[in-house]
Amino acid sequence: MAFDNLFLESLMEQKFDVGLVEQYDACGFGIFKSIGIESTVWLSATAIYRPQAEAMGVYLPYSYVPELFAHFSDKMSFVQKVINVLIGQATSFVLDIFVQGFQSRIFGFDENLASISKESSAVLINSAPFFDYSMPMSHQCSNIGGITVDKKGVKKLDPYWQSVADSSGFILVSFGGIARTVDMTVSMQKIFFDSFKKFPHITFIVKYESIANVSMPENVILTPWIPQLPLMAHKNYKTIITHGGWSSILETTMHSTPMILMPLFADHAKNSKVAESKGVAVLLDKMRLSQRRVVHAINTILTNPRYTQNCEKFSRMFSDTPISHEKLIAWRIRQAAKPSRKAFAKHLRPKEPDFHMLKIVLIIVPAYLVFCTNKFLYG
């Protein structure tokens, strides 16, 4: 797209006022600058990403704000805090050098795309302060957690899925669009399906990309596609076994139903830790998976009302906002489109975070020496 001059010229002719770009790829900032869009709104499909917060002038302390790709909660040991710093610095290095630096050279800009991103008018975050770890935040950031979950406009189930849902309590099993269940190891699949046999009164609806020559327990339905939201809205929906993707976590929480999470990669571990800390999820470790652990997790969700009660509480909290997410988004876009907005936004920015790796090292190394000395002297 960046090399398609005809396409870029056609975009430029339309004279857009505002550009919206997702958090994972800064290339959009280069596209917008190339076609003359001066005002941008940054999106985050998950919790806020550290580079987004820092672009808005907010430093997220490594001591209690886990990285998006870290496997930690906000309660970290000293070693975990050190690892959290290393993950954050490695992520920043990859973004600055290999991603944004490379993309800047593609567009021929003198400035890095990271610098351009600092001119964003706002960041829209698909999360909520009460459903994440506490952290500093900028007035330029707006939380719209749950905007993708339309509980009122849920489509009706077709006759087949309606009959399945009406017949008994059911559990959904889906590991997203990237990690295919059919590609699981045979031993891992056996653990899950043998565990499902222990609950003959429950129907397990499993997203499975191939159903040829597969023998399943009678209470297991294999399907390449699951109408997830309509099924979650059904009264017989019990829980979902999934990978910790943020969308599924928000969907089942807002439908007042707890979940069983087995994080696989990327932000799944952090998302799962958040859900566990809020009391709406039971976690499975993919490296220590066993039939006993799967059965225990299912039993816990089915028999302990605390998880459902917590989900009901958070579902109400997601709905209790002073202004609807739709109106908030519309206001943010209108504000971004105003020519004077860029000058106004400068007054909202905190002082630029100036906490480079050298300063982090100067704090961690003495702290580590004090820790080791104390351990040596006093045990």
C-alpha positions in Angstrom: 0.0 0.0 0.0 2.8 2.4 0.8 4.3 1.9 -2.6 1.0 2.3 -4.5 1.2 6.0 -5.5 -2.1 5.9 -7.5 -3.9 4.6 -4.4 -2.3 7.2 -2.1 -3.2 9.9 -4.6 -6.9 8.8 -4.6 -6.9 8.9 -0.8 -5.4 12.3 -0.8 -8.0 13.7 -3.2 -10.8 12.7 -0.7 -9.3 15.1 1.9 -10.0 13.1 5.0 -10.1 15.0 8.3 -9.2 12.2 10.7 -7.4 8.9 10.5 -7.8 5.9 12.8 -5.0 3.4 13.3 -4.6 0.2 15.4 -2.0 -0.2 18.0 -0.1 -3.2 16.5 1.2 -1.4 13.4 2.5 2.1 13.1 2.4 2.0 9.3 -1.0 3.8 9.4 0.7 6.9 10.7 3.0 6.9 7.7 0.0 6.5 5.3 -1.9 9.3 7.0 1.1 11.7 6.9 1.7 10.9 3.2 -1.8 11.8 2.2 -2.0 14.9 4.4 -4.1 13.7 7.3 -3.0 15.8 10.3 -5.2 14.4 13.0 -5.2 10.8 14.1 -7.0 8.7 16.7 -5.1 5.7 18.0 -7.1 2.5 18.7 -6.3 -0.4 21.0 -8.3 -3.6 20.7 -6.9 -4.8 24.1 -5.7 -2.9 27.1 -3.4 0.0 26.4 0.0 -0.8 25.0 3.0 0.8 26.7 4.2 2.7 23.5 0.7 4.2 23.3 0.8 5.5 26.9 4.3 6.8 26.5 3.4 8.6 23.2 0.7 10.4 25.2 3.3 11.4 27.8 2.5 8.9 30.5 5.1 6.6 32.0 3.8 3.2 33.2 5.9 2.0 36.2 7.4 -1.4 35.6 7.1 -2.1 39.3 3.3 -2.7 39.2 2.2 -2.4 35.6 2.9 -5.7 33.8 3.8 -5.6 30.1 1.1 -6.6 27.7 3.2 -9.7 26.7 4.4 -10.6 30.2 3.0 -13.5 32.3 2.7 -11.4 35.4 0.0 -9.8 37.5 0.5 -6.4 39.3 1.9 -8.2 42.3 5.4 -9.1 41.1 8.5 -10.4 42.9 11.8 -8.6 42.5 12.9 -11.1 39.8 9.6 -10.7 38.0 10.0 -6.9 38.0 13.4 -7.2 36.4 12.0 -9.6 33.7 9.1 -7.1 33.2 11.6 -4.3 32.6 13.6 -6.5 30.1 10.4 -7.5 28.2 9.4 -3.8 28.0 12.8 -2.7 26.8 13.0 -5.6 24.3 9.6 -4.7 22.9 10.5 -1.0 22.6 13.8 -1.9 20.9 12.0 -4.1 18.3 9.4 -1.4 17.7 11.9 1.5 17.4 14.6 -0.2 15.4 13.0 -2.9 13.3 9.4 -1.8 12.9 8.9 1.9 13.1 12.4 2.7 12.0 12.0 0.5 8.9 8.6 1.8 8.1 9.9 5.4 8.4 12.5 4.6 5.8 9.8 3.2 3.5 8.0 6.6 3.6 11.2 8.6 3.4 10.4 10.6 6.6 13.2 12.2 8.6 11.3 11.5 11.8 10.5 8.1 13.3 6.8 7.0 13.1 7.0 6.8 16.9 7.5 10.6 17.0 4.6 11.1 14.6 2.4 8.9 16.8 2.9 11.4 19.7 0.7 13.9 17.7 -2.4 11.6 18.1 -5.4 13.5 19.3 -6.7 10.6 21.4 -6.4 6.9 22.2 -9.5 4.7 22.3 -9.0 1.6 24.5 -11.2 -1.5 24.5 -10.9 -1.9 28.2 -12.1 -0.3 31.5 -10.1 0.9 34.5 -12.0 -1.5 36.8 -11.2 -4.5 34.6 -7.5 -4.0 34.4 -4.5 -3.4 36.7 -4.3 0.2 38.1 -2.0 2.5 36.2 -1.5 6.2 35.4 -3.5 7.5 32.5 -3.7 10.5 30.2 -6.8 12.7 29.7 -6.3 11.9 26.0 -7.2 8.3 26.5 -10.8 7.1 26.6 -11.9 3.6 27.7 -14.6 2.0 25.6 -14.4 -1.5 27.0 -17.1 -3.8 25.6 -18.0 -1.6 22.6 -17.8 -4.7 20.4 -20.4 -6.6 22.6 -23.9 -5.7 21.5 -26.1 -7.6 24.0 -29.3 -6.0 22.8 -28.7 -6.7 19.1 -27.7 -10.3 19.4 -28.9 -12.3 16.4 -31.2 -15.2 16.9 -29.9 -18.8 16.7 -30.9 -20.8 13.7 -33.1 -23.9 14.3 -30.2 -26.3 14.7 -28.2 -24.3 17.2 -31.4 -23.4 19.0 -32.3 -27.1 19.5 -28.7 -27.8 20.7 -28.8 -24.9 23.2 -32.3 -25.8 24.5 -31.5 -29.5 25.1 -29.1 -29.1 28.0 -26.4 -26.9 29.6 -23.5 -26.4 27.3 -19.9 -25.2 27.3 -18.1 -23.6 24.4 -14.6 -24.6 23.5 -12.7 -22.3 21.1 -9.0 -21.2 20.9 -9.5 -18.3 18.4 -8.8 -18.0 14.8 -5.0 -18.4 14.8 -4.6 -21.4 17.1 -6.6 -24.2 15.5 -7.9 -26.9 17.8 -7.3 -29.5 15.0 -3.6 -28.7 15.2 -3.3 -29.5 18.9 -1.2 -32.4 19.7 -3.0 -35.7 19.9 -2.2 -36.1 23.6 -3.6 -32.6 24.4 -6.8 -33.3 22.4 -7.2 -36.6 24.3 -6.9 -34.8 27.6 -9.7 -32.4 26.7 -12.1 -35.0 25.2 -11.5 -37.5 28.0 -12.3 -34.8 30.5 -15.5 -33.9 28.6 -16.7 -37.5 29.1 -16.8 -36.9 32.8 -19.7 -34.5 32.3 -22.4 -36.4 30.4 -25.1 -34.0 31.3 -23.2 -31.1 29.6 -22.9 -30.5 25.9 -19.4 -29.4 24.7 -19.5 -27.3 21.5 -15.9 -27.4 20.2 -14.6 -25.2 17.4 -12.8 -27.8 15.3 -11.6 -27.1 11.8 -11.9 -30.6 10.4 -14.5 -33.3 11.4 -13.4 -36.0 9.1 -12.7 -39.4 10.7 -12.8 -38.0 14.2 -14.5 -40.1 16.9 -15.9 -38.1 19.8 -17.9 -38.6 23.0 -21.6 -38.4 22.6 -21.8 -35.1 24.4 -19.3 -33.3 22.1 -20.2 -31.4 19.0 -17.5 -30.5 16.6 -18.1 -27.5 14.3 -15.8 -25.3 12.2 -17.7 -22.3 13.3 -19.6 -21.3 16.5 -22.2 -18.6 16.7 -20.5 -17.4 19.9 -22.5 -14.3 20.9 -26.0 -15.8 20.4 -25.0 -18.9 22.3 -23.5 -16.8 25.1 -26.8 -15.0 25.4 -28.7 -18.3 25.9 -29.8 -19.3 29.5 -28.1 -22.7 29.3 -24.6 -21.3 28.6 -22.3 -22.4 31.4 -18.8 -21.3 30.5 -16.2 -21.1 27.7 -12.8 -22.8 27.5 -10.6 -20.5 25.5 -7.2 -19.0 25.0 -7.4 -15.7 26.8 -8.2 -13.5 23.8 -9.5 -10.1 25.0 -12.6 -10.2 22.9 -13.8 -13.5 24.3 -13.0 -12.4 27.9 -15.1 -9.3 27.5 -17.9 -11.1 25.7 -18.4 -13.8 28.3 -17.9 -11.4 31.2 -20.6 -9.0 29.9 -22.9 -12.0 29.5 -22.4 -12.7 33.3 -20.7 -16.0 32.7 -17.2 -17.0 34.0 -14.5 -18.7 31.9 -11.7 -21.2 31.8 -8.6 -19.8 30.2 -5.5 -21.5 28.7 -3.3 -18.7 27.5 -1.2 -19.5 24.4 0.9 -16.5 23.3 1.1 -12.7 22.9 -1.2 -10.9 25.3 -3.2 -14.0 26.4 -1.2 -14.5 29.6 -1.7 -10.9 30.8 -5.4 -11.0 29.8 -5.9 -14.2 31.7 -4.1 -12.9 34.8 -6.4 -9.9 34.8 -9.5 -12.1 34.5 -8.2 -14.4 37.3 -7.5 -11.5 39.6 -11.0 -10.2 39.1 -12.4 -13.6 40.1 -14.1 -14.4 36.8 -11.8 -17.1 35.5 -10.0 -20.3 36.3 -6.6 -20.7 34.5 -5.1 -23.8 32.9 -1.3 -24.0 32.2 -0.8 -25.4 28.6 2.6 -26.8 29.7 1.1 -28.7 32.7 -2.2 -29.8 31.2 -3.8 -33.0 32.6 -7.2 -34.5 32.7 -7.4 -33.9 36.5 -6.7 -30.2 36.1 -9.3 -29.8 33.3 -12.0 -31.6 35.2 -11.2 -29.6 38.3 -11.4 -26.3 36.4 -14.8 -27.3 34.9 -16.1 -28.4 38.3 -14.9 -25.2 39.9 -16.8 -23.0 37.5 -20.0 -25.2 37.6 -20.2 -25.5 41.4 -18.7 -22.3 42.8 -21.2 -19.4 42.5 -18.5 -16.8 43.3 -17.3 -16.7 39.7 -20.8 -16.1 38.3 -21.5 -13.5 40.9 -18.3 -11.6 40.1 -19.2 -11.8 36.4 -22.7 -10.4 37.1 -21.0 -7.5 39.1 -18.6 -6.6 36.3 -21.3 -6.9 33.6 -23.3 -4.3 35.5 -20.2 -2.1 35.8 -19.5 -2.3 32.0 -23.0 -1.0 31.4 -22.9 1.7 34.0 -21.1 4.5 32.2 -21.9 8.3 32.4 -21.9 8.5 28.6 -22.5 5.7 26.0 -19.4 4.4 24.3 -20.9 5.4 20.9 -21.4 9.0 22.0 -17.9 9.1 23.5 -16.3 7.8 20.3 -18.3 10.3 18.2 -17.2 13.2 20.5 -13.6 12.1 20.3 -13.7 12.0 16.4 -15.4 15.4 16.2 -12.8 16.9 18.6 -10.0 15.3 16.5 -11.4 16.9 13.4 -11.2 20.4 14.7 -8.2 22.3 13.4 -7.5 23.8 16.8 -7.5 20.4 18.5 -3.7 19.7 18.0 -2.8 22.9 19.9 -5.4 22.1 22.6 -4.0 18.6 23.0 -0.6 19.9 24.0 -2.1 21.3 27.2 -3.3 17.8 28.2 0.0 16.1 27.9 2.0 15.3 31.0 5.7 16.0 31.0 7.4 13.7 28.5 8.5 10.5 30.3 12.3 10.6 30.5 13.0 7.3 32.2 15.5 5.6 29.9 17.2 2.3 30.3 20.2 3.8 31.9 18.2 5.2 34.7 16.3 1.9 35.1 19.7 0.1 35.4 20.9 2.7 37.9 18.0 1.9 40.1 17.8 -1.9 39.6 21.5 -2.7 40.1 21.8 -0.9 43.5 18.5 -2.4 44.6 19.7 -5.9 43.6 23.0 -5.4 45.5 21.1 -4.3 48.6 18.7 -7.3 48.2 21.7 -9.7 47.9 23.5 -8.1 50.8 20.5 -8.3 53.1 19.9 -11.9 52.1 23.5 -12.8 52.9 23.6 -11.0 56.2 20.2 -11.8 57.6 19.1 -14.9 55.5 
